Amino acid sequence: MGQTTESLYANPRQWIEAAVVEDRDRVAAAFASLTEREPAVSIEYRILSRMAPSAGCRTVAFRFRDAARHLIRLTALPKTSRERKRRRPQTQALHS
């Protein structure tokens, strides 16, 4: 919730504190599998929100490897339920 890029680089696991306490272990396990064995993960969980007690979040994450197959980066694309609802009319207009 409002972390700076610098603070996330200094503490890479800080983002998980945005997940509600009850979902954190499940989210951490999903992302651990990404670094260990899965090429990508897709997970839905609840995040803490200033506007509501919690909000839904769907995150798709995947890993990047170099030519020698060494892991070089993990990337996650989170979308909150509010973002998905806001974009739904745009998506429907594109497909009309």
N, C-alpha and C positions, 0 to 999 in steps of 0.2 A: 504494500500500500504506500506508494509514493517514495520508493527507494531511489536513490541517485545511482547513476552508472558507477560512480567511484565507490560507493558503499557496497554495491553488489560484487565488484571486482575484489574488494578487500575481504568480503565475507560471502563467497559464492552460494552458500546454503541459506542465506538470509531470506530469499524469496519464499521458502516453504513456510515461514511464519505467517504469511498471508492466508494460508489454508486454515480452515477451522480445525481446532485441536483434534476432533474425532476423525478427521480425514488425513491427518499428517502422516501417520505410519503407512497407510495405503499408498499415498502419493509418493512418499520416499521410496517404498519398495518398487513401485512402477519405474521410477527414474533410475534406481539402482540396477534394475534389469536392463535398462538401456545401455548403461556403461559396461555391463558384464556379458550379455548374450543377445539381447534384442536389437535389431537394426532401427526400430521405431516403436513408439508407444503412443496410444491415444487414451486419454483418461478424463473422466468428468469428476469434479469435486467442488466443494463449496469454499468460497473465500470470504474473509472478513471484509466488510464494506462500511464505508462511512454513511451511505445512504439507506442501508437496510441491515438487519441483523446478520445476514449472509447473502451471497449471490452465487449463482452457479457459474462454473468456469469449465470450459472444455479446452484441453491442451493437447496438441499434437507435437511430439518431439522426435527428433531423429539425430543421427550422428554423422559426422563427416570424417572420412579417412583419406590419408594421402595415398600416393601411388604404391607405397610399400605396405598399405593396409594398417598403418598406425593411426590410432584415434587422435584427431587434431582438434575437434570441436563438437560440442553438443549444442543443438539449437532447439528452442521451444517456441511454439506459436500459440500463446493463450488467447482465448476469446471468452469474454464473459457473456452470460445470457442476455444482458442488456445490449451488448454490441451485436450479437446475432439477431436480436429482435429489430434493432435499428437498421441493420443491413438487409433484412428480409424483403422489404418493399423494393429496394434497389435491385436485388437479385431477381425478384419476380418480374420487374419491368424489363430486365435484360432478356428473360426467357419468353416474353409475351410476343 
